[in-house]
Amino acid sequence: MKIAVLGTGGGARAHIAKLAELGHEVHVGTRDPEATLARTEPDMMGTPPFARFLAEHPGITLHTFGDAAAASDGLVINGIDGHNAVAALSAIADELAGKTLIDYAVPYVYRHEPEHPWTAPWGIMPKLEPVDTDSLGEQIQRALPRTEVVKSFVTQEQSTVVNPASVGGGDHTMFVAGADADAKQQVTELLKAYGWSDVLDLGPLVAARGMEMYAHMHSAIGFGLGHRFGGHFGIKVVR
C-alpha cells in the first residue's frame, strides 16, 4: 500500500520506519524538501537531521506535503506540529480529498508566558489551544470536509504506537475517534499490523478533545519516570 507520512520529526520517523518494514511504499511530506535535507543540526527535541535518517532507510521518498499526499492511495498520517497543522493541511485539501487522515498531532503552543508556569526538564510546558470546547482533530476535519479524519496514536509515544509489545508485552489499549466507521476500521487494521490487540472506538471526533488533553498527563507521568520529553508507557483499559 502507498502510505503518506506528513512530517519528519521523531514521531513521524517511527511510522516511516515501521511502515517500510511492513512492506508499504512510504511517501514522506515536508514543507520544503531541500531545506529539510540541508539541515545539519538536531531539532528542538534533539532529533538528528532527517538526511541522516533517510540515508539509513533507502527506498523512502521525500516530497512536499502535497506531493506526498497525492502519492498515497488512501491513507495519510499527519505528523505536522499541531500549531501549524490546520494551515498546512488546508493548503493540500485537494490532494487529501477522498482519503483517510490519521491525526496524532497535539495543539501545543510553545511560546507563551503563563502566570503560573509548569517547568519541564527542557523549559516551560506548552499550553493546549484549543482545549475543552474544541480540538485540533475537529478543526482539521472542518478544514477538510472531503477527508475522513480519525484521531488516534495521540495517547502514546509514537515509538510505542508502532511497537506496542515494547511496553507490558503489548497489554494496553489504543483509541480511535472519528465520524466514519470505515475510516476507523482502516486505522484499526493498521494498528493490528503494528501489533495492537486492543483498540477501543471512542465514537465521534469530539472525543479528540479528551485524547488531546491527555497529552499533559502523558508528559507528567513521563517526567515522573525520569524521561526528558515524555514517557514510553501504555494505557490499559479494563472492560
C-alpha positions, -999 to +999 in steps of 0.1 A: +000+000+000+012+035-007+010+055+026+020+091+031+035+104+063+034+142+067+063+154+089+099+144+095+102+146+133+109+117+157+073+105+158+069+106+120+102+087+117+088+059+139+059+054+115+081+058+084+105+030+095+077+007+107+056+011+075+086+004+054+094-027+075+059-039+069+064-036+031+045-004+024+056+022-001+062+052+021+060+088+008+072+114+033+060+150+031+078+181+044+072+218+038+105+223+019+124+192+010+156+210+001+156+229+034+148+197+053+177+178+037+201+207+042+197+208+080+228+196+099+217+203+135+192+183+157+157+198+161+144+212+193+137+177+206+172+166+199+162+145+169+191+141+144+189+157+109+164+140+086+191+135+059+209+110+082+176+091+088+169+090+051+204+076+044+197+048+068+164+040+052+168+035+015+137+034-006+119+062+013+108+092-009+108+128+003+083+152-012+064+183-004+033+178+017+010+180-013+030+156-035+033+130-006-005+132+000-012+128-037+011+097-039-009+079-012-036+055-024-059+062+006-041+065+039-022+096+052-006+100+087-004+136+100+028+143+119+028+180+113+032+200+146-002+210+160+003+247+158+008+246+120-013+216+111-046+232+101-029+257+077-006+231+062-033+206+056-058+231+043-033+241+016-034+205+003-071+198+007-074+186-029-047+160-025-063+148+007-098+145-007-113+111-005-086+098+018-083+088+055-062+111+075-049+098+109-041+127+131-019+123+161-009+160+165-013+178+198-024+215+197+006+228+216+016+264+218+052+266+229+060+303+231+037+316+259+042+333+292+018+317+317+011+333+351+018+300+368+044+282+346+048+244+346+086+239+344+097+209+323+132+194+321+137+214+289+119+247+297+082+257+301+055+232+292+034+244+262-003+251+266-031+234+247-050+256+223-078+248+215-089+229+246-122+218+263-146+232+238-128+222+206-099+201+195-073+201+168-088+170+153-122+187+149-105+218+134-088+197+108-120+179+099-138+212+094-110+224+072-111+191+052-147+182+046-138+158+018-114+138+040-122+114+068-102+124+099-095+098+125-078+108+158-055+081+171-020+074+183-020+105+204-021+089+239+012+071+234+048+079+224+049+071+187+077+046+192+052+027+214+024+031+188+045+013+162+057-013+187+031-019+215+049-050+227+078-029+239+056-019+269+040-046+291+041-071+263+015-050+244-011-054+271-026-019+268-051+000+248-051+023+217-080+046+209-097+058+177-123+085+172-140+098+141-172+102+121-167+074+096-168+037+106-149+025+075-121+050+081-118+039+117-117+003+106-089+012+082-069+027+111-077-002+133-063-026+107-031-006+106-029-007+143-033-045+142-005-047+117+016-026+142+008-053+168-022-038+188-047-063+201-070-039+220-083-009+201-112+010+216-135+031+194-144+062+214-171+073+189-173+106+171-144+130+166-155+151+196-136+125+217-104+140+203-108+167+230-101+142+257-074+124+237-055+156+232-059+168+268-043+135+279-010+149+264-003+168+296-009+138+318+012+117+295+041+142+300+036+144+337+039+106+340+069+105+318+087+132+338+078+113+369+095+082+354+126+103+346+120+108+309+130+142+295+104+145+268+076+122+280+074+085+286+072+051+269+042+035+287+008+022+278-028+027+289-046-004+299-084-003+299-102-030+319-136-038+305 
